[in-house]
C-alpha cells in the first residue's frame, strides 16, 4: 500500500464508523471533537516549529498531519466521549493507554517505519504526556460545554435538540419576571 493511500485512509475511513453513532450523539460530541482537533493542530504547529518532530510526507494536497488530526483524531475523540464521558478517571486511564499506543506503536513504529513521521527533539514519553494533557484540557472543555447548555422544557421550533443555551431556560413557577414592590 502506498503512503498516499494510507494517509487518505487515515483521513476518510474513521468517519465511516460514525454511521454506528446516533445523530444526536454526533451533534453532542462534535464540538469537543473539533476542539480536540484545534488543540492538536496547535501542538503539531508548536512541535514542528520547535523541531520536536518532522512529518516526511502528507496526503496530497494537504500538509503535515492534517489527515491524522481531521480523520482519526476527531472520530476517536467522539467515540472516547461517547463511551467515557462522565467517568473522568476511567477516561484518563484509557486515554493515556491509547496515547501510549498511538505514540509508540502508530507514530514511532508504523509511521516512522514508512518514513512518514520522525521524533527528533522530543522523547516519545514527553510526547505522550503532552497529548494526555491535551486530553484533560479537552475533557474540561466538554464539561464547560455541558454547563452552558442546559436541557430546555420548551422546545424551539427551529431546532430539534433539547439542548438550549442556559439563558433560555424558563423561570421557575414561583419566580416572577417583574420585581414586586
C-alpha positions as CSV (number, residue, x, y, z in Angstrom):
1,X,0.0,0.0,0.0
2,X,1.4,3.4,-0.9
3,X,1.8,6.1,1.7
4,X,-0.7,8.3,-0.1
5,X,-3.4,5.6,0.1
6,X,-2.5,5.0,3.7
7,X,-2.7,8.7,4.6
8,X,-6.0,9.2,2.8
9,X,-7.4,6.1,4.5
10,X,-6.5,7.6,7.9
11,X,-8.4,10.7,6.9
12,X,-11.5,9.0,5.4
13,X,-12.1,5.6,7.0
14,X,-12.6,6.7,10.6
15,X,-15.6,8.9,9.5
16,X,-17.4,5.8,8.3
17,X,-17.6,4.5,11.9
18,X,-19.9,7.4,12.7
19,X,-22.7,5.6,10.9
20,X,-22.8,3.5,14.0
21,X,-23.4,6.5,16.2
22,X,-26.8,8.2,16.5
23,X,-27.3,11.7,15.0
24,X,-28.0,13.1,18.5
25,X,-24.7,11.8,19.8
26,X,-22.8,13.1,16.8
27,X,-24.3,16.6,17.5
28,X,-23.4,16.3,21.1
29,X,-19.8,15.2,20.7
30,X,-18.8,17.1,17.5
31,X,-17.9,20.4,19.4
32,X,-15.5,18.6,21.7
33,X,-14.0,16.7,18.8
34,X,-13.4,19.9,16.9
35,X,-11.9,21.5,20.0
36,X,-9.6,18.5,20.2
37,X,-8.6,19.0,16.6
38,X,-7.9,22.6,17.2
39,X,-5.7,21.9,20.2
40,X,-3.9,19.1,18.3
41,X,-3.2,21.4,15.4
42,X,-1.7,23.9,17.8
43,X,0.5,21.2,19.4
44,X,1.6,20.0,15.9
45,X,2.5,23.5,14.8
46,X,4.4,24.1,18.1
47,X,6.2,20.8,17.7
48,X,7.2,21.4,14.1
49,X,8.4,24.9,14.9
50,X,10.4,23.8,17.9
51,X,11.9,20.9,16.0
52,X,10.3,18.2,18.1
53,X,9.2,16.1,15.2
54,X,9.1,16.0,11.4
55,X,6.5,14.7,9.0
56,X,8.0,13.1,6.0
57,X,5.0,13.1,3.7
58,X,1.5,14.4,3.7
59,X,-1.7,13.4,2.0
60,X,-1.5,15.4,-1.2
61,X,-2.6,18.3,-1.4
62,X,-2.8,18.6,2.4
63,X,0.2,19.5,4.6
64,X,1.7,17.8,7.7
65,X,-0.6,15.6,9.8
66,X,-3.9,17.0,8.6
67,X,-5.1,13.5,7.8
68,X,-4.4,12.2,11.3
69,X,-6.0,15.2,13.0
70,X,-9.0,15.7,10.8
71,X,-9.8,12.0,10.5
72,X,-8.5,9.8,13.2
73,X,-8.3,12.4,16.0
74,X,-11.8,13.8,15.5
75,X,-13.5,10.5,15.3
76,X,-11.6,8.9,18.1
77,X,-12.4,11.9,20.4
78,X,-16.1,11.4,19.6
79,X,-16.0,7.7,20.4
80,X,-14.0,8.3,23.6
81,X,-16.5,10.8,24.9
82,X,-19.4,8.6,23.8
83,X,-18.2,5.8,25.9
84,X,-16.3,7.5,28.8
85,X,-17.7,11.0,29.4
86,X,-18.9,11.3,33.0
87,X,-16.3,8.9,34.3
88,X,-13.2,11.1,34.5
89,X,-10.7,8.7,35.9
90,X,-11.7,5.9,33.5
91,X,-11.4,8.4,30.7
92,X,-7.9,9.5,31.8
93,X,-6.7,5.9,32.2
94,X,-8.0,4.8,28.8
95,X,-6.9,8.0,27.1
96,X,-3.4,7.6,28.4
97,X,-3.2,4.0,27.3
98,X,-4.5,5.0,23.8
99,X,-2.0,7.8,23.7
100,X,0.9,5.5,24.6
101,X,-0.2,3.1,21.8
102,X,-0.7,5.9,19.4
103,X,2.7,7.5,20.0
104,X,4.8,4.3,20.4
105,X,3.1,1.9,18.0
106,X,1.5,4.1,15.4
107,X,3.7,7.2,15.3
108,X,7.1,5.6,16.0
109,X,6.8,2.1,14.7
110,X,4.2,2.2,11.9
111,X,4.5,5.8,10.5
112,X,8.2,6.1,11.4
113,X,8.9,2.8,9.7
114,X,7.3,4.1,6.5
115,X,9.2,7.4,6.7
116,X,6.1,9.4,7.4
117,X,7.0,10.6,10.9
118,X,10.1,11.1,13.0
119,X,10.6,12.4,16.5
120,X,13.8,14.4,16.7
121,X,13.7,16.9,19.6
122,X,11.3,15.2,22.0
123,X,11.1,11.8,23.6
124,X,8.0,9.6,23.0
125,X,7.2,9.7,26.7
126,X,7.1,13.5,26.7
127,X,5.0,13.5,23.6
128,X,2.6,11.1,25.3
129,X,2.4,13.4,28.3
130,X,1.6,16.4,26.1
131,X,-1.1,14.5,24.3
132,X,-2.5,13.3,27.6
133,X,-2.6,16.8,29.0
134,X,-4.4,17.8,25.8
135,X,-7.0,15.1,26.6
136,X,-7.5,16.6,30.0
137,X,-7.9,20.0,28.5
138,X,-10.5,18.6,26.0
139,X,-12.4,16.9,28.9
140,X,-12.6,20.2,30.7
141,X,-13.9,21.9,27.6
142,X,-16.7,19.3,27.3
143,X,-17.6,19.9,31.0
144,X,-17.8,23.6,30.2
145,X,-20.0,22.9,27.2
146,X,-22.3,20.8,29.2
147,X,-22.6,23.5,31.8
148,X,-23.6,26.3,29.3
149,X,-26.1,24.1,27.5
150,X,-29.0,23.0,29.7
151,X,-32.0,20.9,28.8
152,X,-34.9,23.0,28.0
153,X,-38.5,22.4,29.0
154,X,-39.8,24.3,25.9
155,X,-38.6,23.1,22.6
156,X,-37.7,25.6,19.9
157,X,-39.5,25.1,16.7
158,X,-36.4,25.8,14.6
159,X,-34.0,23.4,16.5
160,X,-34.8,19.8,17.1
161,X,-32.4,19.2,20.0
162,X,-33.5,19.5,23.6
163,X,-30.3,21.5,24.5
164,X,-30.7,25.2,24.6
165,X,-28.4,27.9,25.9
166,X,-28.8,28.3,29.7
167,X,-30.2,31.8,29.3
168,X,-33.3,30.5,27.6
169,X,-34.4,28.2,30.4
170,X,-37.8,29.1,31.7
171,X,-38.0,30.7,35.1
172,X,-39.3,28.6,37.9
173,X,-43.0,28.9,38.5
174,X,-42.5,30.7,41.9
175,X,-40.3,33.4,40.3
176,X,-41.9,36.4,38.5
177,X,-40.3,38.3,35.7
178,X,-41.0,41.6,37.4
179,X,-40.0,42.8,40.8
180,X,-42.8,43.1,43.4
181,X,-42.8,46.4,45.2
